[in-house]
Amino acid sequence: MNDVDVFSARDLRNNSGQLIKDAEKGRLSLITKHGVPIVLAVPFDSQLLNLGVNKSLALHLFEKKIITLSQAAKIAKLSIDEFLEVLKETDIDVVGYPESELDEDLKNILDNE
């Protein structure tokens, strides 16, 4: 899970500054106790205020490719179509298709016509 830092409860006592720095960078942090997740720290930003925790968390995890579109819709408590509408309002790509591959595929299609 890159883009999500994991802190044990003990680590947190010594590294609370890192948790704050991560939040300022828009990163999620997971806090565990004896290896079991107990807290998910979500950065407080305008997206969180405008969309709420569920949608904001779903967008963040989807953007970082940690979860699928279907999983993100479930976290956001929306249908896939409704979540796609939320995505329209962001700069998050629905499909991670590199431009170089798209150009190559289009060239191959045109060459085969």
Secondary structure as GFF3:
##gff-version 3
##sequence-region A 1 113
A	DSSP	beta_strand	4	8	.	.	.	ID=ss1
A	DSSP	alpha_helix	9	24	.	.	.	ID=ss2
A	DSSP	beta_strand	28	33	.	.	.	ID=ss3
A	DSSP	beta_strand	36	41	.	.	.	ID=ss4
A	DSSP	alpha_helix	46	63	.	.	.	ID=ss5
A	DSSP	alpha_helix	69	76	.	.	.	ID=ss6
A	DSSP	alpha_helix	80	88	.	.	.	ID=ss7
A	DSSP	alpha_helix	99	111	.	.	.	ID=ss8
###
